[in-house]
Amino acid sequence: MVCFDGLKASDTKKIVKIVNKYVKMLHKLGQGFDSEKINVIMDISAAHLSCPMDLDKMIKDEVMLGHDVTGIRHHLNRDTGLLEHCFLPRSAR
């Protein structure tokens, strides 16, 4: 399992669960998944380190999950690990 400095193993497990659920949601909607899961796991992990999120809440609420993961994928600066363009995940603490 991939772990990032500063990220708890339990958070990493939750993030993997979030990504798997996100991919299933996209398939249900008839949309393809244009990335490798590891890339999305890294995006959410980086975002969580810079903007702590309630991962349990995200897992339970599909609307929040879809909004947050899609927003993170579009607004994360992969060089700095920071969210840009005033995007704030709904699950932000």
Protein Blocks (a to p, Z undefined) as FASTA:
>chain_A
ZZdehiafklmmmmmmmmmmmmmmmmmnopacfbdfklmmmmmmmmmmmmccdfklmmmm
mmlmmmmmmmmmmmpcfknopaehhiacfklZZ
